[in-house]
Structures are given as C-alpha cells and as structure tokens.
Amino acid sequence: MEKTFSEISISEKNTEGKETRIKRSVKIFLYILSGFLSAFLILFIYLVVVSHVNSPKPTDTSSLQWQRNEPSSGFYTLKNNWFRKSNSGLYELYVEGSPYERGVVNGKLSKELIVKQEDYFNDQINKMIPSKFYLHFLKYFVGWFNRDLDKHVTEEYKEEIYGISNSASDKYSYIGTNYQRILNYHAAHDIGHALQNLALVGCTSFGTWGEKSADSTMIIGRNFDFYVGDNFAQNKIIAFVNPSQGYKFMSVTWGGFIGVVSGMNEKGLTVTINAAKSDIPSGSATPVSLVAREILQYAKNINEAFEIAKKRKMFVSESFLVGSAEDSKAAIIEKTPDSVELYDPNKNYIICANHFQSKGLGNSTSNIDQVNESASAYRFKRLTELLDSNGKNTVQKTVNILRDRRGLHNEDIGLGNEKALDQLIGHHSIVFEPKKLMVWVSTSPWQLGKFVCYDLKKVFSLAGMKQDQEIADTSLDIAADSFLLTSQFRNFEKFREYKKILADGGDVNTDSLIATNPEFYHSYVLAGDYQYKQKKYGEAKKYYEQALTKVIATKKEEEYIRKQIGKCEKRL
C-alpha cells in the first residue's frame, strides 16, 4: 500500500528530528571533551609552572672556573679541599668556604659519585614504578607537592645545592633542571615517608652517660635503616665540612646530598634523625635533613638545637636525637608539622625508635597507632632489655647492640625482621663519643663490616691535604662481625637472591627458600604469595598459616596474611 503525502512528511520529520538529536548529542559530547581537554591542559600548564624552581643568584661564581687536581690515582684536591677513597671502602671528603663555593667544590671533587647516585636512585624508582605514564605523572606530582620547597630552604643551603648541581648529569633534564632535581632529592625521604607511611625507616638510636657508661663518657649509637636498593648504599661519603659561618662538622652522606641524617660538630653536638608516623600533608616545607643540618652547623647545646627546630616548619613528623657534650646528656626533639616537644627522660640513658615519648605528642592518636601497629615499640623494648643486661656501656658494647639480630628474650625471629635492631638493610651505623670528638662509622655490608674511627680534632687540624693518606685512627677500629663467616650469613645471602628472583617474576623452589631463613615470617609469606600466583591455594594457605606462628613485624603485615588465608579458603 502506498504511503500518503502526510505520512511521508511525518516520516521525514521524524528522521530529521532524530538527526538533530544525534547532532546535538555529538555537539554536547564534543563540548564536554573540549572542556575536559582544556581543563587537563590548564592543569598541565599549572603543574609545569608551579614545578619550576628559580635558581639562586650567588654574587661570586668564580669557583666555577676552578679545576680539581689528581696528585695520585683516585685522590683529588682543589685548593684546601680534598676527596679520596679510604682503605676501608668509605669515601672521605673535606670542603670549606662560602655556601656556593662549598657546593661547587663538593660537586667538582665528587662528581662521579653524584652522577652514580642519581642513576641508582632513578633505577630504584623505575623498579618501583615501571609504568612510563605514572613516572611522567609522578614528575609533575612531585613538582606540585614541592612547589614551595625553595621558600622553606635557607639561601645558604640553596646556594650550596645550586653549586653542587653544576656537576649533576644532564641526562635527567626531562625530570627537571639540575638544580631543581638536586633540591627535590633532599625532600625524597620526606615525600616517601609521608605518602607511603609504611617505609617508616625503622631506625633505632640510643645514648648512655654518667653511671650508665663505663668511664662516665657519653656514648651515642644509631642505625640508619634507610633502603633504596643495594647500589644506593655502596658509595658512602664521610664529609668533613668547614663552613664560612657556623661550626665545623662531620656527617655520613652520599653524592649530591648536603643534608644531615647522622653527624657531629666540633662542639661535641650530635644529631641523628628517626622517622615517626605522619598524616599525608598538602604541600612541602623544610626537609628534615636540612633542619638536622642547620642544627649541626649552628647549635652547640640542646637548647640552641631546640630553638632552631622550633623555627622551621616541616611536613612530616620526626624525632631528632641530640647529644651534647656541653650538657653532658642527650635529649629528643619531637617535631610534627604543627607542634614540637623536647623530651628529656631525666635518666642517664635515652632510647629513640620510631614513636614519640613526650607527654604532648606521645598521647596523640597517630602515635598510639604507631606504637600498637608498627615494630617501633618492640625494638624499643629489645634495646631496653639489652641496656639493662649489658652492664656499663662502652663503644664496643654499643656496636654489639647495633648489630643485634634477635628478638625479645633473645628469641630467634629470623634474619631481616623489622623488629630486630639490626634488620640487615642499614645504610650505615654510627657511634659517637661527643666529649672526645670521636666517631666510628660502619663499613659494608650494613653494620657488619668493621667500624672505622675518626678523631675530629685531628681531621680538622690537617688544614688541607696535598698527599693521599689515611686519616682514620686504625688503632681504634672495631672489628667486623664474626657473623660474616657463618653458614647462617651465607644462607641469608641466598635468601636475598631468592627475593630478587621472585621480585623479577622468576620461579623458585619454595622449600629451598624457606630453608635459607626458617624463623623469618616473611619467608613463608613469600612462599605463600608464589604458590598463590601459581593457583596452588592449598600450598599457599599452608605457608601463610606457618607465617602466623612466627614473630610478625607489623599489624598491617599480619592483616595481609590473614586476608590471603581467607582468599585461599574461598578458592579451595
């Protein structure tokens, strides 16, 4: 049957109406897409702009023209400054002068290590975040996060960092300028600590004096358990700094880093840092290591250190254990982004793990969570136990404590457990005798190698060094740990090899894995995770249940194990 004229007209109108609606929908979609892209472009431009950091403008840049000399292989000098590798494997650096000059000289003398350290750091970041897209996003996120970083760093330290950045590699310019990158690396500890809140670097430090020490002399020891891959910890630098302003000091550092994590100045004031639990911050402030550096360079007693800490805003929570020859004791500056407390135990010893102890900050919700859920309180109790049982403390006893790998009541809790004082991941360990201006620094691996002794009075009296020579007092070195010669240590090395194979997606024999470290709960977690990926849920469940019979480091890890058991049961 043929359609009437009116029916055709209605059909055409419907078709036209449908086309109009489609066009309108497409137009709306394009508007939305255009708006989204515009917003994304604006955000991108904003991130690029705020992530840009203006370089300092030092008044005297003549040091850029200076050239280092190499009187003998591996020994470099530049005016009175020098750099060398000692027989112990530790690098040693002496720099003096104004801020920019110190930075330039530091960079010229140790430029190979600066380049290596940045390579190691970025290699580890690439392992942690293999996605190029997320790495690119991370670049701008860090730029946004650190958008005001330079406003919270003193001109002195900005100039020193700028001086060093002249010797940085240009191959990472896609991340930022040399200066911007080196500056941001000083906040890397803070950013990782704030955003992950699981890498609460499990450091432990303590001090004894008066009746608690064998000769009444104050002794301070610390483990710096900061792990960014094995390579990162290889090239430790013992830096001796003679600044144009402030006190001379030494610190344990690495290429391109002027902050302080462990150090002592010529007045016998020591500073070590211990991370505490933090909330996720909204932006940057002064990096912890630069607060510690300022204390070391400008304070001669605990009160002066506290005044410096009070005037600097930080964006993570941290404890600064400060030992003072002038005060003949040590105290802890506990600092959060919002408050600061000075903790004095009023005893002849002090212990610092990764939780606060003062009345004000010790009762905070985040700190109570830290005590209940992390390994901090356990390590604190173990250290108390050792101090109570060891009698009067000595340097050798301090080293022994820093190397302690057991749990409470000497229980075998496996090698590498975060509840142990020696977690076998440490970047370095260090011991100070502030009144004698003596310091002992560990050599590889971790704190198991010998501890090398330096006398600050002798080192700073050198007034430059023209011929390569050992500056450590070898007669006072502490011998390497005999544990290095045991089959247990060799098994631990095999355990680490298994971990690497698993991390790279390889196959392992889980029984062999367990045999290398049978008392460590994480051995069973690794075995369980491997079997779970192989869809062998019965085997995985068995390993997870065995893990629960061991001493587990944190509440979070215990919850993970129980969750995995539940997932296995659902699939059986």
N, C-alpha and C positions, 0 to 999 in steps of 0.2 A: 504493500500500500504506500502510495506516495505521501510525503510529508507536506503539510500545508505551509504557506508562506510564514504564518505566525509561529509555527513550531520550529521552522528553520531559524527564525530570528531569535527565538528564546535559546536555542541550542548554541548559536554563535555568541550570544551574550554570556551564557554560562562559561563557554570556552575562554572568552575574553576576560571574564571575571577571575577564572582560575589562573590565567597567565599573569593577571595584575597582582593577584595574591602571591604568586611564586616570585614575581619580580620584587614585590615589596619585602618578602621574607629574605630573599637574597640580599637586597639592599640593606636590611636591618643587620643581617649576619656580617656583611662587609663593614658596616659602621662599627659593630661590636669588635670585629677582628682588627679594624683600623685603630680603634680606641685602645685595644689591648696592646697592639704593637707599639703604639705611641707611648703608652704608659711604660712598657718594657724599655723602650728607647730612652725615655726620660730617666727611668731608674738606672739604666746602664750608664748614661752620661753623668748622673748624680754620683754613682759609685766611683766612676773614673775620677771625677773632680775631687770628691772627699778623700779618696785614697791617695791623692797626690800629696806629697810632703815637700815643702820648700827646704832646700839645703841651707845650712848656716853660712854666714859670710865672715870667716875669720879675717882679722886685719893683716896678719902676716902669714903669707903662704910660701915663704922662701924655702921651707923644709921640703917642699915637693921636688926641688932641684937636687936634693942630697942623694947620694948613691951609697949603697951599702958596700962594704969590703968583705972579702973572704980570705982572711990570713991563712986558714987551713981548711981542709975539706969539712963542710958542714958547720963551720964556726963563722958567724957573721958579726961584723961590727959596723957601727955608724956613729961617729963622734964617740961619746962615752957609753953609748948604748950597745948591747950585745945580745946574741941569741945562739944557743947551742943545744946539742942533744947529749945528755949525760950517759955515763956507762950503765946507769940503772934503767935506761929507756925513757926516762922523763925528759921533756924539753924544758929548758930554762931560759928565761927572758928578763932582761933588765932594761927599763926605759925611764927617761927623766924629761923634765921640761914642762912647757905650757901645754894646755889641753890639745890643741890641734897638732902641735909638734909631736906630742906623745903618740897620738893616733897615727900620724904619717909614718913615724919611725917604727912603731909596732907593726904596721902593715908592710913596710919595706923589708923588715927583718924576718917576718914570719909569713910572707905572702903565700908560700906553697901550702902551709897548713890552713890558711884562711880559705883557699880555693878547695882543698880537700874536704874541709869541714862542711862547707856548703854543699859539696857533692854528696857527702854522706847523709846530711840532713834531708836533702831533696830525694835521695834514693829511698830513704825510710818512709817519707811522705808518700812516694809513688807506690810503695808496697802496701801501705795502709789504705790508700785511696787510688786504686788502679784506673778508675774512670777519668778520662781526659776532660769530660764535661764538668764533672764535680770538682776536679782540680782547678779548672778555669773559674768556676763559680766560687771556690774557696779563696782564690786570689782576691776577688772583689769583696767577699765577705770579710776577710781579714783586713782589707783596706778600709771597709766601712767600720769594722769593730775598732780599728786603731786610728780612726780619723782624727782624733785629737791627741794622739800619743805624744807628738812633739811638744805640745803645750804643757805636758806634765814631766818633761825631761829638762834638767837644767842646761843652760847654754854651755857650760863646761863639758858636760858629757855628750851633748850633741856635737860639739866641735871635735871631741876625741873620736867619736864614732864616725864622723864625716872624714876625719883624717885616715882612719883605717879603711874606709870604703873605697879609697883610691886604689887599693891593692886587691879588691874583690874581682871575681871573674865577670866578664861581660856576657857570658852565655845564658845567664838567667835574667837578662834585661826584660824578657817578656813578663816576668813577675813584677818588676818594678826597677827603679834606678838602684844603683849600687848602695847609695846612702839609705834609701827607703827600705831596702831588704835588710841590711845590717841592723838598722834601727829596729825593724819589726822582729828580727830574730831575738832581740833582747826581751821581747814580751812573749816568746814562744812558750816558755814554761807556764806563764800565767794563763795564756789562751787555752792550752791543752788542759791545764788544771781546772779551769773554770767550765769549759764546755763538756769535758768528759766526766769529771768528778769521780773517775774510777782510777785514774792514774795519779792518785794522791800519793805522789812519790813517797814511798814508805821509809823515809829517813828516820834515823834514831840518833840522838846526841845526849851527852851527859857530862857532868863535871864533878870533881871532888876537890876539897881543900881542907885545911885545918887538920883535925884528928882523923879525917877520912882518908888522907893521903899519907904515904909513908914518911915523907920529910916535910909535911905540912904545906908543901908547894901545890898550888892549884894545877890540876891536870884536866884538860877537856878533850873529849874524843867524839868523833861523829862519822857516820856512814852516809854518803850521799848516793842514795839508791835511785838514780835518775837514768832511765834506759831509753836510748833512741837508736838501738842497734849496736852490734859489737864494734863496727868500724868507728862510730862516733866517739867511743871511749878510748880509742887507741892512742891518739896523739895529745896526751895531757900536757899542759904548759904550766910550769910553776913560775908565776910572774912576780917580779920584784919591781915595784913602782916608786919612783921618787918624784912626786908631783911638785910643780912650782908653788902650789898652795896646799896646805894640809900636811898630814903626817905620811911618812914613808910606810909602805905596807907590802905584804905578800898575799897572793891568793892562788888557788888552783883554778885554772881556766882552760880555754880551748881557743883555736884560731878565730879571730874576729870578735871575741866577746870581752867586753870591759867590765861587765857586771861582776858581782861577788856572790858566791854560794858558800865558800869556806875561806876565811882569811884572818890574818893578824897584823896589827900595825906596830910601829916602833915604840909605842907607849904600853904595849902589852895588852891591848884590847883586841878581843877575838869576836868574830861574827860567823854564825852558821845559820842556815835557814831550813825550816821544816814546814811543809805544806799542811794546811788544815782544811776542813770542809767548807766549801763556798757555794753560794747561790749563783745562778747564771747572771752575770752583770749585763748592763745595757751599753757599756762603752768602756774605753780604755782609761787608764790612769798611769801612775808611775809604776814601771815594772819592779817587782820585788827585788831583783838582783841589783838594781840601781839604787834602791833605798839602802840595801846592805852595803853597797859600795860607798855611799855617802857617809854612812855611819863609820865605816872602817877608815875613811880618809880624814874625817873631821871630828871624831869623838875620841876622848881619852879616858872616859869613865862611863858608867852605866847611865847616869842622869843625862849626860850630853847625848848619848845614843838615843835615849827615850825622847828627848826634845826634837831630835832630827826625825825620828819615826812619826811623831805626832803631827809634824807639819806637812807630811807627804800623804797624798790620797792614793790608795791602792784599790784595785778592782777585784782582788782575790784575798782570801784570808791566809795568814802566815804567822808562824812563830819565829822570832829571831832570838836564838840563844846567844847572849852577850857575856863573855868573860872579861873581867877587868883586873889587871894587876894592881891598879891604884885602889880599887875597892876590896881586893883580896877575896873576891867571890864572883859568882855568876848569877844572872837573872834572865828571865824570858820576857821579851816584848811581844805581846799577843795583839795582833792587829787585823781588823776586818775593814771592809770598805767604809764602815760607819763609825767604828769605835776603836779604841786602843787601851790596853791594860798592861801594867807592869807586874809580873808575877815573881815574887821573891819567896821561896819556900822557908826561909829563916832556918835553914839547916846547913850542914857542911857538905852537902851534895845536892845536885839538881839533875832531873831527868826530863827529856823532851822527846816525845814521839810525834804523832800527828793529830793530837787533840789538845784543846785548851785546858788550863788548870786554874786560872784566876776565878774569883767568886763571880765577877760580872759575866765574862764570856764562857766560863765553864758550865754555866747553867742554861745556856742558850739551847733552843730546840735542835738546831743543826749540829751542835757539838755533842749533845746527848745521843743523837742518831749516830754520829761518828764513833762514839765510844761503844755503842751497842752493836753496830753493824760492820765495823772495819777491823783490821788486825792491830790497830794502834794500841788499844788498852792491853792486849795480850803481850805485845812487845814491851810495853811499859812495865808490866808485872814481871816479865822474864828478866829485864835489866835490874829491877829492884832486887830480885832473887839473887842474881849474880853479885851485886854490890854487897849484899848482906853476908854472902858466904865467902867472899874473896879476901876478907881482912883489909888492911890498909892498902890503898891503891898505889900503883906505880905505872910508869909508861908501858912496860911490858904487859901488865895485867889489863891495862886499858885496851891495848891491841888485841889481847886474847878475847876480851869481851866483844869487841867489834867483829871478831871472826867467829863468834859463837853461832852454831848452826842448829842447835837443839831447841826444844820447846820447854814449857814449864816442867820443873822437877826432872830435867834432863831427858825428857821424852824424845824419842826419835820421831820427828814429824815430817821426815823426807827432806831432800835437798832442794832448795829453791822456794821453800814455803815463805809466804809474806809475813807469817807470824814469827819467823826467826829474825834475829838481829842481823845475821849475815844471810841475805837472800840470794847471794851469788849472781847479782846483776849490777852491783855498785859501780858507779863511775869512778869514785875514789873514796878512800877513808883517810882521816887526818887526825893527828894528836898534837895538842898544844901544851907547852908549859909557859904561860904568859909572863911570869916574873923573870924567867931566864931567857925569854925571847927565842925559845927553841921550838921547832916544829918538825913533825915526822909525817911523811906523805907515802901512801901505799903505792906499790907498783903492780903491774898486771901479773896474773889475772885477778881482777876485782881487788879485794883486800888480802889476797892470799900470798902475793909476792912480798918481797922484803919492804920494810918501811924505811925510807931514806930520810936522814936527819939534816936539817938546815939550821944554822945559827944566824939569825937575822943581823946581829951585831957585826959578824964577820962579812956577810954578804954585802951589806950596805957600806962597809968601810973600804970596799975594793976601789971605789971611785973610777969605775970603768975597768975594762979588761982587754988587753991587747993580744994576749996569747991564750989559746984554748987550755982550760984547766978545770979539774973537778972542784966544785965549790961546796959539795955536801961533806959533812963530817962523818966519814965512813966508819969511824971507830964506835959511833953511837947508833949505827943502823940496827934495826930489829929484823931478825932472820925471817925468811919465808916460812909459811905454814907447812909443817911436815905432811899435812893432809894431801898436798900436791903429789906425794909419792905413793899414795894408796890406790888400791883397786877400786875403792868407793869413788874416788875422784875420776878415775878413768871411766867408770860406769856413768857418772854424771855427764861427762863429755859425750858419751854415746846417747844418753837421754836427750841432750840438746840437739844432737844430729837427727834423732827421730822427730823431734818437734819441728825442725826445719823441713824435713821431708813431708810431714803432714801439712804444714803451712803452705807448701808449694803444690799440694794436691797429689802427692805420691802415695804409694802403698807401703804398709809396714806389717810386720808380724806383731800383733798386739801383746802376745805373751812375752816376746823379747823386749818390747817397750816397757812393760810392767817390771820386768826383771832388772832393768837398769836403775829404777828408783821406786822400790816396792812400798815404802812407807809414805810416799807423797800422794795425796788425794788426787792431784791433777794428772798423775799418770793414768789413773783409772778413768778420769773424765775424758782425756784424750783418746783412750782406747774405746770408751763408750761412744764418743762422737764419731769415731771412724767406723765402728760397726753399725751405727745408726744410718750413716750415709750409704753403707752397703746394704741397707734394709734388713740387716740381721738383728731384729729387735730384741730377741731373746738374749743374745750375747751382749748387746748394748745395755740392756736392763741389768744384767749380772754385774757388769763393770760399774755402772752408776751406783748400784747398791753397795758395792765394795768401797766406793769412794766415800760414802756416808759413814763408814766405820773408821775413817781416818780424821786427822785434825784439819778441818777446812778453814781457810784463811778468813773469808768474809761471809756475811749473811747473804749477800747477793749471789755468791757462787753456790751456796747451799740451796738457795731457792731455784737456781738454774738446774741443779742436779735433780731435785725432786720433780721439777716440771718435765724434765726429759724422761724420768721413770714413768710418769703419767702418760706421756705421749707413746712410749713403748707399749704400755699395757693396752692402750686403745687399738694398737695395730697387731697385737698378738691374737 
